Amino acid sequence: MDRLKQIESFVAVSTKGSLTAAAQAEGVAPAVIGRRIDALEERLGVKLMVRTTRRITLTHEGSAFLEDAQRILADLTSAEASVSAGGVKASGHLRITAPAGFGRRHVAPLVPRFLAAHPDVSLSLNLADRVVDLVNEGFDCGVRVGDLADSSLVSVRLADNRRLCVAAPGYLKRRGTPLHPQELMQHDCLVLSSESSQTRGWAFSIDGQVVHLRPGARLDCSDGQVLHDWCRAGLGLAWRSTWEVQAEIASGELVSVLDAFAAPPNGIYAVFAQRKHLPLRLRLWIDFLKQTYGEPGYWRPAAAPGGTAEP
């Protein structure tokens, strides 16, 4: 508590410009504020501000510490508000983007429930089969599936995502079941075309190493829904996410093959631009997704909302 009071007093003096103003706002004597600042500087081992009878000037270390201190206090306020029934209500507008297929199935159905819990929040949802530039296009948050490219964005892992090699029973009866990833070269594989965002190929764990294969294809398409439909029609093997095909696997409409070579899961992430003060509405949206995706049974076929396949 003493450490928090010291930080609060430092921020108050820095923003209000004097010990007297900070003391009046809190209802204590200026000497109390002065002692807190002295204790903070002694604990940190640096001079944070130069105090004279006329003005207060932050040192270089004080200016740097002020930014961090303001962020810490804002984060604490947001954290308390998010769990307090009488706390600050989230308000304002959220602009969210997600991959089209995943967004239709696992983002859009959740929006009404989120807005019902936060009636002062409005939301725009953009579903796009491309990597959206969050900063330049004005989005607060993006949901992304798979490996993340290096960037300045902050990411929060919401859930695991696993890819499977699947086929219709009729195809396997006609062409046989591959027993090793290299045998895919002798099969009809349904792949995303070169202009799609998936460029690394199908991932398998072989001899302890993750190997990416790009099997030759008689059919390719830039749209994952079409590949999904072709796979269900028995036209070949496809490499799809569990969230997309788990219902068909459970019903027997599709069969998962090469499970012994399954690569480790990648992730489903919320990404957003680095900010000093994350708006409460955005913090609550990210927490809502993480809690929902973490609910027991959410990813089981019976619990997953209906929709179309991912791109």
C-alpha positions as CSV (number, residue, x, y, z in Angstrom):
1,M,0.0,0.0,0.0
2,D,2.9,2.4,0.8
3,R,4.5,1.8,-2.5
4,L,1.2,2.4,-4.4
5,K,0.6,5.6,-2.4
6,Q,4.1,6.8,-3.3
7,I,3.5,6.2,-7.0
8,E,0.1,7.9,-6.8
9,S,1.5,10.9,-5.1
10,F,4.4,11.2,-7.6
11,V,1.9,11.1,-10.5
12,A,-0.4,13.6,-8.8
13,V,2.5,16.1,-8.1
14,S,3.9,15.6,-11.7
15,T,0.5,16.3,-13.3
16,K,-0.8,19.0,-11.0
17,G,2.6,20.8,-10.8
18,S,2.9,21.2,-7.0
19,L,2.8,19.5,-3.7
20,T,0.1,21.8,-2.5
21,A,-2.3,21.0,-5.4
22,A,-1.7,17.2,-5.0
23,A,-2.2,17.4,-1.2
24,Q,-5.5,19.4,-1.6
25,A,-6.8,16.9,-4.1
26,E,-6.2,14.1,-1.6
27,G,-7.1,16.0,1.5
28,V,-3.8,15.7,3.3
29,A,-1.0,18.0,4.3
30,P,1.6,18.9,1.7
31,A,4.3,17.5,4.0
32,V,2.7,14.0,3.7
33,I,3.0,14.2,-0.1
34,G,6.6,15.4,0.3
35,R,7.5,12.5,2.5
36,R,6.0,10.0,0.0
37,I,8.1,11.4,-2.8
38,D,11.2,11.3,-0.6
39,A,10.6,7.7,0.3
40,L,10.0,6.8,-3.4
41,E,13.2,8.4,-4.5
42,E,15.1,6.7,-1.7
43,R,13.7,3.3,-2.6
44,L,14.4,3.7,-6.3
45,G,17.8,5.3,-5.7
46,V,17.3,8.1,-8.2
47,K,16.1,11.7,-8.2
48,L,12.8,11.9,-9.9
49,M,12.0,15.7,-9.5
50,V,13.8,18.9,-8.6
51,R,11.6,20.9,-6.2
52,T,12.0,24.6,-5.6
53,T,9.7,27.2,-4.0
54,R,8.4,28.2,-7.4
55,R,8.2,25.1,-9.5
56,I,8.7,21.4,-9.8
57,T,10.8,19.9,-12.7
58,L,11.0,16.3,-13.5
59,T,14.4,14.8,-14.1
60,H,15.1,12.6,-17.1
61,E,14.5,9.5,-14.9
62,G,11.4,11.1,-13.5
63,S,9.9,11.7,-17.0
64,A,10.5,8.1,-17.9
65,F,9.1,6.8,-14.7
66,L,6.0,9.0,-15.0
67,E,4.9,7.3,-18.2
68,D,5.2,3.8,-16.6
69,A,3.6,5.0,-13.4
70,Q,0.6,6.4,-15.3
71,R,0.2,3.2,-17.3
72,I,0.4,1.1,-14.1
73,L,-2.3,3.1,-12.3
74,A,-4.5,3.1,-15.4
75,D,-4.2,-0.7,-15.7
76,L,-5.0,-1.1,-12.1
77,T,-8.1,1.0,-12.5
78,S,-9.2,-1.0,-15.5
79,A,-8.6,-4.3,-13.7
80,E,-10.7,-3.2,-10.7
81,A,-13.5,-1.9,-12.9
82,S,-13.7,-5.1,-15.0
83,V,-14.5,-7.2,-11.9
84,S,-16.4,-4.7,-9.8
85,A,-20.2,-4.6,-10.2
86,G,-20.1,-0.9,-9.2
87,G,-17.1,-0.1,-11.3
88,V,-16.6,2.1,-14.4
89,K,-18.8,0.9,-17.2
90,A,-17.2,0.1,-20.5
91,S,-18.4,2.4,-23.3
92,G,-17.4,3.6,-26.8
93,H,-16.9,1.9,-30.2
94,L,-14.8,-1.2,-31.0
95,R,-13.6,-2.0,-34.5
96,I,-12.7,-5.7,-34.7
97,T,-11.4,-7.8,-37.6
98,A,-11.0,-11.6,-38.1
99,P,-10.5,-14.2,-40.8
100,A,-13.7,-14.6,-42.8
101,G,-14.3,-18.3,-42.1
102,F,-13.2,-18.3,-38.4
103,G,-15.0,-15.1,-37.8
104,R,-18.3,-16.3,-39.2
105,R,-18.2,-19.4,-37.0
106,H,-16.4,-18.3,-33.8
107,V,-16.4,-14.5,-33.6
108,A,-19.7,-13.2,-35.0
109,P,-21.9,-15.5,-32.9
110,L,-20.3,-14.2,-29.7
111,V,-20.8,-10.5,-30.5
112,P,-24.5,-10.3,-29.3
113,R,-23.6,-11.8,-26.0
114,F,-20.8,-9.4,-25.4
115,L,-22.9,-6.4,-26.3
116,A,-25.7,-7.6,-24.0
117,A,-23.2,-7.6,-21.2
118,H,-21.9,-4.1,-22.1
119,P,-24.9,-2.1,-23.4
120,D,-22.8,1.1,-23.7
121,V,-20.4,-0.5,-26.2
122,S,-21.0,-0.6,-30.0
123,L,-19.0,-2.8,-32.3
124,S,-18.0,-3.1,-36.0
125,L,-16.9,-6.5,-37.2
126,N,-14.8,-6.8,-40.4
127,L,-14.3,-10.3,-41.9
128,A,-11.5,-10.4,-44.4
129,D,-9.4,-13.1,-46.1
130,R,-6.2,-11.0,-45.8
131,V,-3.9,-9.7,-43.1
132,V,-5.4,-6.4,-42.1
133,D,-3.2,-3.5,-41.1
134,L,-4.7,-2.7,-37.7
135,V,-3.0,0.6,-37.2
136,N,-3.3,2.2,-40.6
137,E,-6.9,0.9,-41.1
138,G,-8.1,2.0,-37.7
139,F,-8.9,-1.3,-36.0
140,D,-8.7,-1.8,-32.3
141,C,-8.2,-5.6,-32.3
142,G,-7.7,-8.5,-34.7
143,V,-8.3,-12.2,-34.2
144,R,-5.7,-14.2,-36.1
145,V,-5.3,-18.0,-36.5
146,G,-2.0,-19.7,-36.9
147,D,1.6,-18.6,-36.7
148,L,2.1,-14.9,-36.2
149,A,4.5,-12.9,-38.3
150,D,7.0,-10.7,-36.3
151,S,5.5,-7.3,-35.8
152,S,5.1,-4.5,-33.3
153,L,1.6,-5.7,-32.4
154,V,0.9,-7.1,-29.0
155,S,-0.6,-10.6,-29.0
156,V,-2.7,-12.6,-26.5
157,R,-3.1,-16.3,-27.0
158,L,-6.8,-17.2,-26.8
159,A,-6.7,-20.9,-27.6
160,D,-4.8,-23.7,-29.4
161,N,-5.4,-24.4,-33.0
162,R,-4.5,-27.8,-34.6
163,R,-4.4,-28.7,-38.2
164,L,-5.4,-32.2,-39.5
165,C,-5.1,-34.0,-42.8
166,V,-8.7,-35.2,-43.6
167,A,-10.5,-37.0,-46.4
168,A,-14.0,-38.5,-47.1
169,P,-14.3,-42.2,-46.4
170,G,-15.2,-42.7,-50.1
171,Y,-11.9,-41.2,-51.2
172,L,-9.9,-43.4,-48.9
173,K,-11.7,-46.5,-50.0
174,R,-11.0,-45.6,-53.6
175,R,-7.4,-44.4,-53.3
176,G,-6.2,-45.9,-50.0
177,T,-5.0,-44.3,-46.7
178,P,-1.6,-42.6,-46.6
179,L,0.6,-43.9,-43.8
180,H,3.4,-41.3,-44.1
181,P,3.3,-37.7,-45.2
182,Q,5.6,-38.4,-48.1
183,E,2.8,-40.6,-49.6
184,L,0.8,-37.5,-50.1
185,M,2.7,-37.0,-53.3
186,Q,0.8,-40.0,-54.8
187,H,-2.6,-38.6,-53.7
188,D,-5.1,-36.1,-54.9
189,C,-4.5,-33.1,-52.5
190,L,-6.7,-30.1,-52.3
191,V,-4.5,-27.1,-51.6
192,L,-4.9,-23.3,-51.2
193,S,-3.6,-21.6,-54.3
194,S,-0.5,-19.6,-54.4
195,E,-2.2,-16.2,-54.0
196,S,-3.7,-17.2,-50.6
197,S,-2.1,-16.3,-47.3
198,Q,-1.1,-19.9,-46.5
199,T,2.3,-20.2,-48.1
200,R,4.3,-22.6,-45.9
201,G,2.4,-25.7,-46.8
202,W,1.1,-28.6,-44.6
203,A,3.0,-29.1,-41.4
204,F,3.9,-32.5,-40.0
205,S,6.2,-33.8,-37.2
206,I,8.7,-36.2,-38.7
207,D,11.6,-37.6,-36.7
208,G,11.1,-34.9,-34.1
209,Q,11.2,-32.1,-36.6
210,V,8.4,-30.0,-38.0
211,V,8.4,-30.3,-41.7
212,H,6.3,-28.3,-44.2
213,L,5.2,-30.0,-47.3
214,R,3.5,-28.5,-50.3
215,P,2.0,-31.6,-52.1
216,G,1.2,-31.4,-55.7
217,A,-2.4,-30.7,-56.5
218,R,-4.9,-31.6,-59.2
219,L,-7.2,-29.0,-57.7
220,D,-6.4,-25.8,-55.9
221,C,-8.5,-22.8,-54.8
222,S,-8.0,-19.5,-53.0
223,D,-11.2,-20.1,-50.9
224,G,-11.1,-22.6,-48.0
225,Q,-14.8,-23.2,-48.1
226,V,-14.5,-24.6,-51.6
227,L,-11.7,-26.9,-50.5
228,H,-13.8,-28.1,-47.6
229,D,-16.7,-28.8,-49.9
230,W,-14.5,-30.6,-52.4
231,C,-13.0,-32.7,-49.6
232,R,-16.5,-33.7,-48.3
233,A,-17.4,-34.6,-51.9
234,G,-14.5,-37.1,-51.9
235,L,-12.3,-35.3,-54.4
236,G,-9.1,-35.5,-52.3
237,L,-7.2,-34.9,-49.1
238,A,-7.3,-31.5,-47.4
239,W,-5.4,-29.9,-44.5
240,R,-7.9,-28.1,-42.3
241,S,-8.3,-26.8,-38.7
242,T,-9.9,-28.9,-36.0
243,W,-12.4,-26.1,-35.3
244,E,-13.6,-26.5,-38.9
245,V,-13.8,-30.2,-39.4
246,Q,-14.4,-31.6,-35.9
247,A,-18.1,-32.0,-36.4
248,E,-17.7,-34.0,-39.7
249,I,-15.0,-36.2,-38.0
250,A,-17.3,-36.9,-35.1
251,S,-20.1,-37.8,-37.5
252,G,-17.9,-39.9,-39.8
253,E,-18.4,-37.7,-42.8
254,L,-14.6,-37.0,-42.8
255,V,-11.7,-39.1,-41.5
256,S,-8.5,-37.8,-40.0
257,V,-5.3,-39.4,-41.3
258,L,-1.6,-39.2,-40.5
259,D,-2.4,-38.3,-36.9
260,A,0.8,-40.0,-35.8
261,F,2.7,-37.2,-37.6
262,A,0.5,-34.3,-36.3
263,A,2.6,-31.1,-35.7
264,P,2.3,-29.2,-32.4
265,P,-0.7,-26.8,-32.3
266,N,-0.3,-23.2,-33.2
267,G,-2.6,-20.6,-31.7
268,I,-5.6,-18.4,-32.0
269,Y,-4.6,-14.9,-31.0
270,A,-6.0,-11.5,-30.3
271,V,-3.6,-8.9,-31.6
272,F,-3.7,-5.1,-31.0
273,A,-1.4,-2.1,-31.2
274,Q,0.9,-1.3,-28.3
275,R,-0.8,1.4,-26.2
276,K,0.0,3.0,-22.9
277,H,-3.6,2.8,-21.7
278,L,-5.7,0.0,-23.1
279,P,-9.4,1.0,-23.3
280,L,-11.6,-0.9,-20.9
281,R,-13.9,-2.0,-23.7
282,L,-11.0,-3.6,-25.6
283,R,-9.7,-5.3,-22.4
284,L,-13.1,-6.7,-21.7
285,W,-13.5,-7.9,-25.3
286,I,-10.2,-9.8,-25.2
287,D,-11.0,-11.3,-21.8
288,F,-14.4,-12.3,-23.1
289,L,-12.9,-14.2,-26.0
290,K,-10.3,-15.9,-23.9
291,Q,-12.9,-17.0,-21.3
292,T,-15.4,-18.2,-23.9
293,Y,-12.8,-20.2,-25.9
294,G,-11.5,-21.6,-22.6
295,E,-14.9,-22.9,-21.5
296,P,-15.0,-26.7,-21.1
297,G,-16.7,-28.2,-24.2
298,Y,-16.7,-25.1,-26.3
299,W,-14.6,-26.6,-29.1
300,R,-16.5,-29.9,-29.1
301,P,-18.8,-30.3,-32.1
302,A,-22.1,-30.1,-30.2
303,A,-21.0,-26.8,-28.5
304,A,-19.4,-25.0,-31.5
305,P,-21.6,-22.5,-33.3
306,G,-22.6,-23.5,-36.8
307,G,-21.1,-21.7,-39.9
308,T,-18.8,-22.0,-42.8
309,A,-15.3,-23.1,-43.1
310,E,-12.2,-21.0,-42.8
311,P,-10.3,-19.6,-45.7
